[in-house]
Amino acid sequence: MSSFRNFVLALAATFLAPWLCLVVIPHAKMKAQEILTWEDQELGTELSYPAGTPNIFRQGQAVYAREGCASCHTQMIRPTYLGFESWRPDFGKEGNRGNPVRIRETRPGDFLGERFAYLGVQRVGPDLSNAGYRHDEQWHHAHLYSPQSKRSFSVMPSFRHLYIKRKVRGQRSDNALSLSGELDPGKGFEVVPSEDARALVGYLMTLKKDQPLPPWLLEPNEEGEENAAEDGNQTKEG
C-alpha cells in the first residue's frame, strides 16, 4: 500500500510541477504585470510599456488559429544568444540587407491583452511578429490565394477556400484580387476575399510587436552594444 501511495504521489508531482512552471506561474506573472512609464530624453515624450491592450483583430486571430498558421509561423524574435535573427531586415519595419537595423527580442508584455499567445510550433515560414509592416492588404490576399505567385520557393499551402469566385455584376469589386495567367478567373469573373479572409489579413496587419522598452528592461548584451556604438563614434570623432 505504501509503495502504491508513493507511486501516486510521484505521478502527481510529475504532472503538477510542469503545470505550475509552465502555466500557473507565468499566468500569475502576466496578471501582475504593471504598465511601466518613462520619459524618452531624445523625443521628450512619455512612453509606456506595455502600451495598453493591443489592437488585435480577434476575429482574424480566430481564423489564424483555425487554419493552423501557428504550425509553420512563429511570433517570437528570439534573444541574440539564440541566434542573429534580431538583425534580419525582413523581421522588422526598418533596415535592409546593406544597412540592417536591429529589432528587439519579443517580451511577455507584447502579448498582454491577448487571450492566447501564438508563439508558434516551428518556423517553416517567416516570423510574423512584425508582419504588419511588411506588405499591404492586397499583397497578403494575393499571397494567401497563391503563395507561389509571390514566393516561387514557398512551401505554404494555398488558402483559396477563403476566397470566392463569382460573376462580375456591374462594376468590378474594389476588393477583387488582381490575378493573371493560370490564376485568372476568366472573363466576366472575379475572385474576392470572404469575411474570414478579410479578418485574417486584418489580423496580420495588426502584428507589430516592437513597442519601445524602458532602459532598465534592456538585456546586458543590448546595453553593451549601445555603449560600444557610442564608444566607437567618440573614437572616430577624436
N, C-alpha and C positions, 0 to 999 in steps of 0.2 A: 504493500500500500504506500509505503514511504517513497519507494522508487518511482511509482506512478505519479505521486504528487510532485516530486522533483521534476519529472518529465513534463508535466503540465505547466509548471511554473517556468521551466526553461523555454518551453514552446511559446508561452505568453510573452516572455521577455524578448524573445527573438523577433516577434512581430511588433511589440509595443515600442521598443527602442527606436527602430527606423521611423515608425509613425510619429513619435514625439519629435525626432530630429528633423524629419523632412516635411511634416505637416503642421503640427501644433506650434512648435517654437517659431518657425518662420511666419506663420499666420499671426501669432501674437506680436511679433516684432513689427509687422506691417501695420497692424491695427494701432500700435502705439506710436507709430512714426509721426512726428510733428513737422509742420511746414517751416523750413528754415529761411530766414531773410537776411540779406546783407546788401551793402552798398557797393556798386561797381565804381571803382575810382576813375577808370578811364571814361565810362559813359556818364557817370554822375547820376545814375538811376538806381532805384532799389529793385533788387531781383529776389526771387523766391524759388525754392525747390523743396518738394515737387510743386509745380505751379498750378495747384488745384486739380480738379478732376479732368482727366484728358478728354479731348474731343474725339472720342471713339464712336464710330458709326456701328452701333451694337447689332443692328440687323445684318450688316455686312460681315461683322465678326462671326455671327452665327453661320453664315454661308461659308466663310473661311474654314470654320471648324468642320462643318458637314462635308465639304468637298475634300477634306484631308490635306489641306495645304501645309499644315504643320508637320506632315510626314517628310516633306522634302525641303522646307524652308525654315530657317531659324529667325528669331527676333532677338538676337543677343550678340553684341560685339564683345568678344572675349578680351580679357586683360592682355597686356602686352607680353607678359611672361608665358602666355599660352600660344603666342603667335604674333604676327605683324599685321593682322587684318585691320587694326586701327589706322593704318596708313593707306588702305586701299581706296583709290579715288572714287570707286563706284559704290562705296558703303556709306557715304555722307552726302552733304549738299554742296561742298566746295572741293576744289583741288582737281588736278588732272595727273596723268602719268608723269609729265615732265616736272610738275610742281605740286607734289602731294601735300595735302593739309590733314594733319592728324585729327581724327574724331575720337571722342571719348568712349570708354567702355560702358556697357549697359549696367545700370544700377537697379536695385529693387524698387526704388522710388519711381522709376519710369513706368511701372505697371500699377501704381496706386490709382484706385478707382475702377480698374478693370476686374471683372468677375473671374476671368481666367487669364493667366499669363502664358501665351503660346510661345514658349521658348524654342520649341521645335524638337524633333527626334534626331534628325541628321540633316546635313547640309548638302543635298543633291543640287538644289538651285541656290541662287544668291541669297544672302541675308536680307531681310525685309525691314529691319529696324527703322530705316530712314527712306523707305520706298516712296514716300510721298513727295520727295524732292526730285526724283529721277526722271519721271515722264509725266505726260499729261494723260487725261482720262481716255482720249481717243487711242493713244498708244497701248494702254493697258487692255482696252477692249479688243483691239486687233491681236494683241499677244495672247489673250485668253482664248480667242477664237481659233487662232492658228499660231502656236508658239514658234514654229519653224519659219514663219514668214518674217519674224523679227530676229531670230537667232537660229541660223541654219543648223547649228550643232546642238540645239536644245533637245533634251530628252523629256521635256514636260509634255504631258498628255493634253489633247485639245479639250476645251470645255464648251464645245459647240451646243451642248444640251442646255446651256444657259442663254442661248440666243434663239431668236425666232426669225424664220424665213417667211416672208409674206409678200403678197402682191402690192405694188405701189398704187395707192388710191389717191389720185390727185397729185399733190406735190410730194417729192421725196422727203422722208423724215430727216430732221437735222441730226438725229441720233443714229442714223444708219451708218454701218461700217463701210469704209472705203476699201473695197476688195477688188482684186484684179486677178487675171489668169485663171487657174483652176478653181480659185475661191470665189470667182464672180458668180453671184446667184442667178444670173441670166437676165435677159431683157424683160423689163416690167416687174422685176422682183427686187427685194431689198432684205438685208439682214439687220435686225435691230436687237439691242440688248433687252433681256427680260428684267423684271423687277429685281430678281436675285443677282443678275449680272451687274446692274447699276449699284446695288447695295455693296457688292463685293469690291468693285472699283472705288466706290466712295470710301470704304474702309481702308483700302490700300493708300488712298490719298491722305488719310489722317495719320499714317505711321511716320512720326517724326520724333524719335526718342533721342533728342540731343539738347535738352534743356541745360543751360549753364549750371555748373556745380559750384557750391561755395568753396573757397580756397582750402578750408580745413578738411574737406572730404576728398581732396585730390590724393592719389596714391603717391608714395615716395618717389617712384620712378617718373611720374608725371612732373612732380616738382623739380626733380633733378634735371629733367630735360629742359624745362623752362629756364632754370638757373644757368644751365650750360649754354643755352642760346644767348642769354643776356651777357654771360662772360665772354662769349665769342664776339659779340658785337662790340663790347668795350675794348677787347684786344685789337679789333680791326680799327676802331677809332683812334686808339693810342698809337 
